[in-house]
Amino acid sequence: MNQLFALLISLTIEVPIVLIALLTAKQVFSYVEICHILIIAYGATLFTHPLAWEINEALIPYMEFPVRAILIETAVILAEGTLYWIILNLGWRRGLFLSLIANVSSFSGGLLIYQLFDM
């Protein structure tokens, strides 16, 4: 799988999860807030994904996939969760939980797509 395809998978899965979670929790009240959430969700993934990809590539000779994945995804969840906490004013628990749900979903979806299409 190449980086662009992996990024598209992440964006396609994570952004709707963030938006739907906040709509469901009644954290969104206007069109402007929806736009704000979309910008933050896209921005968070666009910020962390290239860094995670490069770190993964650099660590391949030193760590097995499960260890790399856990370390990198933990860092991504913390980074994105912090952005959601501070910028979306969700509180640290909600921000981290939202990031956890979104990133576990996109990571799992990416693995599934990778396995299905034998990339």
C-alpha positions as protocol buffer text, in pm:
chain_id: "A"
residue {
  index: 1
  type: MET
  ca { x: 0 y: 0 z: 0 }
}
residue {
  index: 2
  type: ASN
  ca { x: 135 y: 341 z: -81 }
}
residue {
  index: 3
  type: GLN
  ca { x: 120 y: 647 z: 142 }
}
residue {
  index: 4
  type: LEU
  ca { x: -144 y: 834 z: -59 }
}
residue {
  index: 5
  type: PHE
  ca { x: -384 y: 538 z: -58 }
}
residue {
  index: 6
  type: ALA
  ca { x: -330 y: 487 z: 316 }
}
residue {
  index: 7
  type: LEU
  ca { x: -396 y: 858 z: 376 }
}
residue {
  index: 8
  type: LEU
  ca { x: -717 y: 844 z: 173 }
}
residue {
  index: 9
  type: ILE
  ca { x: -834 y: 545 z: 378 }
}
residue {
  index: 10
  type: SER
  ca { x: -758 y: 732 z: 700 }
}
residue {
  index: 11
  type: LEU
  ca { x: -941 y: 1045 z: 590 }
}
residue {
  index: 12
  type: THR
  ca { x: -1239 y: 849 z: 457 }
}
residue {
  index: 13
  type: ILE
  ca { x: -1284 y: 665 z: 786 }
}
residue {
  index: 14
  type: GLU
  ca { x: -1168 y: 911 z: 1054 }
}
residue {
  index: 15
  type: VAL
  ca { x: -1334 y: 1234 z: 945 }
}
residue {
  index: 16
  type: PRO
  ca { x: -1690 y: 1094 z: 929 }
}
residue {
  index: 17
  type: ILE
  ca { x: -1640 y: 919 z: 1264 }
}
residue {
  index: 18
  type: VAL
  ca { x: -1535 y: 1245 z: 1429 }
}
residue {
  index: 19
  type: LEU
  ca { x: -1826 y: 1435 z: 1276 }
}
residue {
  index: 20
  type: ILE
  ca { x: -2088 y: 1168 z: 1349 }
}
residue {
  index: 21
  type: ALA
  ca { x: -1965 y: 1125 z: 1706 }
}
residue {
  index: 22
  type: LEU
  ca { x: -1993 y: 1496 z: 1775 }
}
residue {
  index: 23
  type: LEU
  ca { x: -2331 y: 1523 z: 1601 }
}
residue {
  index: 24
  type: THR
  ca { x: -2458 y: 1227 z: 1803 }
}
residue {
  index: 25
  type: ALA
  ca { x: -2328 y: 1377 z: 2127 }
}
residue {
  index: 26
  type: LYS
  ca { x: -2504 y: 1703 z: 2036 }
}
residue {
  index: 27
  type: GLN
  ca { x: -2173 y: 1889 z: 2042 }
}
residue {
  index: 28
  type: VAL
  ca { x: -2258 y: 2051 z: 1707 }
}
residue {
  index: 29
  type: PHE
  ca { x: -2522 y: 2316 z: 1670 }
}
residue {
  index: 30
  type: SER
  ca { x: -2459 y: 2501 z: 1346 }
}
residue {
  index: 31
  type: TYR
  ca { x: -2326 y: 2477 z: 993 }
}
residue {
  index: 32
  type: VAL
  ca { x: -2022 y: 2681 z: 1097 }
}
residue {
  index: 33
  type: GLU
  ca { x: -1942 y: 2432 z: 1374 }
}
residue {
  index: 34
  type: ILE
  ca { x: -1972 y: 2143 z: 1128 }
}
residue {
  index: 35
  type: CYS
  ca { x: -1727 y: 2317 z: 896 }
}
residue {
  index: 36
  type: HIS
  ca { x: -1494 y: 2385 z: 1189 }
}
residue {
  index: 37
  type: ILE
  ca { x: -1503 y: 2018 z: 1293 }
}
residue {
  index: 38
  type: LEU
  ca { x: -1436 y: 1900 z: 938 }
}
residue {
  index: 39
  type: ILE
  ca { x: -1138 y: 2133 z: 905 }
}
residue {
  index: 40
  type: ILE
  ca { x: -993 y: 2018 z: 1238 }
}
residue {
  index: 41
  type: ALA
  ca { x: -1053 y: 1649 z: 1164 }
}
residue {
  index: 42
  type: TYR
  ca { x: -897 y: 1671 z: 819 }
}
residue {
  index: 43
  type: GLY
  ca { x: -612 y: 1883 z: 955 }
}
residue {
  index: 44
  type: ALA
  ca { x: -536 y: 1645 z: 1241 }
}
residue {
  index: 45
  type: THR
  ca { x: -511 y: 1346 z: 1007 }
}
residue {
  index: 46
  type: LEU
  ca { x: -317 y: 1540 z: 744 }
}
residue {
  index: 47
  type: PHE
  ca { x: -71 y: 1643 z: 1016 }
}
residue {
  index: 48
  type: THR
  ca { x: -17 y: 1306 z: 1184 }
}
residue {
  index: 49
  type: HIS
  ca { x: -43 y: 1062 z: 894 }
}
residue {
  index: 50
  type: PRO
  ca { x: 274 y: 1165 z: 704 }
}
residue {
  index: 51
  type: LEU
  ca { x: 472 y: 1171 z: 1028 }
}
residue {
  index: 52
  type: ALA
  ca { x: 343 y: 827 z: 1127 }
}
residue {
  index: 53
  type: TRP
  ca { x: 421 y: 691 z: 781 }
}
residue {
  index: 54
  type: GLU
  ca { x: 780 y: 819 z: 786 }
}
residue {
  index: 55
  type: ILE
  ca { x: 841 y: 699 z: 1142 }
}
residue {
  index: 56
  type: ASN
  ca { x: 707 y: 357 z: 1048 }
}
residue {
  index: 57
  type: GLU
  ca { x: 940 y: 340 z: 748 }
}
residue {
  index: 58
  type: ALA
  ca { x: 1237 y: 442 z: 962 }
}
residue {
  index: 59
  type: LEU
  ca { x: 1160 y: 180 z: 1230 }
}
residue {
  index: 60
  type: ILE
  ca { x: 1109 y: -119 z: 998 }
}
residue {
  index: 61
  type: PRO
  ca { x: 1466 y: -248 z: 1042 }
}
residue {
  index: 62
  type: TYR
  ca { x: 1444 y: -220 z: 1420 }
}
residue {
  index: 63
  type: MET
  ca { x: 1098 y: -339 z: 1525 }
}
residue {
  index: 64
  type: GLU
  ca { x: 838 y: -591 z: 1424 }
}
residue {
  index: 65
  type: PHE
  ca { x: 509 y: -458 z: 1286 }
}
residue {
  index: 66
  type: PRO
  ca { x: 294 y: -505 z: 1599 }
}
residue {
  index: 67
  type: VAL
  ca { x: 536 y: -309 z: 1818 }
}
residue {
  index: 68
  type: ARG
  ca { x: 574 y: -31 z: 1559 }
}
residue {
  index: 69
  type: ALA
  ca { x: 200 y: -10 z: 1510 }
}
residue {
  index: 70
  type: ILE
  ca { x: 125 y: 16 z: 1882 }
}
residue {
  index: 71
  type: LEU
  ca { x: 390 y: 281 z: 1943 }
}
residue {
  index: 72
  type: ILE
  ca { x: 303 y: 491 z: 1639 }
}
residue {
  index: 73
  type: GLU
  ca { x: -75 y: 467 z: 1680 }
}
residue {
  index: 74
  type: THR
  ca { x: -44 y: 559 z: 2048 }
}
residue {
  index: 75
  type: ALA
  ca { x: 150 y: 872 z: 1953 }
}
residue {
  index: 76
  type: VAL
  ca { x: -104 y: 957 z: 1682 }
}
residue {
  index: 77
  type: ILE
  ca { x: -397 y: 908 z: 1921 }
}
residue {
  index: 78
  type: LEU
  ca { x: -230 y: 1134 z: 2178 }
}
residue {
  index: 79
  type: ALA
  ca { x: -151 y: 1404 z: 1920 }
}
residue {
  index: 80
  type: GLU
  ca { x: -493 y: 1405 z: 1756 }
}
residue {
  index: 81
  type: GLY
  ca { x: -671 y: 1369 z: 2090 }
}
residue {
  index: 82
  type: THR
  ca { x: -485 y: 1672 z: 2220 }
}
residue {
  index: 83
  type: LEU
  ca { x: -591 y: 1872 z: 1913 }
}
residue {
  index: 84
  type: TYR
  ca { x: -954 y: 1767 z: 1961 }
}
residue {
  index: 85
  type: TRP
  ca { x: -934 y: 1848 z: 2330 }
}
residue {
  index: 86
  type: ILE
  ca { x: -786 y: 2195 z: 2287 }
}
residue {
  index: 87
  type: ILE
  ca { x: -924 y: 2317 z: 1954 }
}
residue {
  index: 88
  type: LEU
  ca { x: -1269 y: 2159 z: 1973 }
}
residue {
  index: 89
  type: ASN
  ca { x: -1287 y: 2224 z: 2349 }
}
residue {
  index: 90
  type: LEU
  ca { x: -1398 y: 1868 z: 2425 }
}
residue {
  index: 91
  type: GLY
  ca { x: -1206 y: 1807 z: 2744 }
}
residue {
  index: 92
  type: TRP
  ca { x: -909 y: 1573 z: 2750 }
}
residue {
  index: 93
  type: ARG
  ca { x: -1105 y: 1251 z: 2804 }
}
residue {
  index: 94
  type: ARG
  ca { x: -1348 y: 1313 z: 2520 }
}
residue {
  index: 95
  type: GLY
  ca { x: -1073 y: 1435 z: 2289 }
}
residue {
  index: 96
  type: LEU
  ca { x: -859 y: 1127 z: 2350 }
}
residue {
  index: 97
  type: PHE
  ca { x: -1157 y: 891 z: 2332 }
}
residue {
  index: 98
  type: LEU
  ca { x: -1270 y: 1043 z: 2002 }
}
residue {
  index: 99
  type: SER
  ca { x: -918 y: 1010 z: 1865 }
}
residue {
  index: 100
  type: LEU
  ca { x: -895 y: 651 z: 1990 }
}
residue {
  index: 101
  type: ILE
  ca { x: -1220 y: 552 z: 1819 }
}
residue {
  index: 102
  type: ALA
  ca { x: -1132 y: 726 z: 1493 }
}
residue {
  index: 103
  type: ASN
  ca { x: -777 y: 591 z: 1475 }
}
residue {
  index: 104
  type: VAL
  ca { x: -854 y: 235 z: 1578 }
}
residue {
  index: 105
  type: SER
  ca { x: -1127 y: 233 z: 1313 }
}
residue {
  index: 106
  type: SER
  ca { x: -904 y: 367 z: 1037 }
}
residue {
  index: 107
  type: PHE
  ca { x: -612 y: 143 z: 1134 }
}
residue {
  index: 108
  type: SER
  ca { x: -840 y: -162 z: 1135 }
}
residue {
  index: 109
  type: GLY
  ca { x: -1002 y: -56 z: 809 }
}
residue {
  index: 110
  type: GLY
  ca { x: -661 y: -7 z: 650 }
}
residue {
  index: 111
  type: LEU
  ca { x: -546 y: -351 z: 762 }
}
residue {
  index: 112
  type: LEU
  ca { x: -865 y: -506 z: 628 }
}
residue {
  index: 113
  type: ILE
  ca { x: -828 y: -336 z: 291 }
}
residue {
  index: 114
  type: TYR
  ca { x: -462 y: -435 z: 281 }
}
residue {
  index: 115
  type: GLN
  ca { x: -554 y: -800 z: 347 }
}
residue {
  index: 116
  type: LEU
  ca { x: -848 y: -807 z: 108 }
}
residue {
  index: 117
  type: PHE
  ca { x: -654 y: -666 z: -182 }
}
residue {
  index: 118
  type: ASP
  ca { x: -324 y: -832 z: -85 }
}
residue {
  index: 119
  type: MET
  ca { x: -130 y: -509 z: -117 }
}
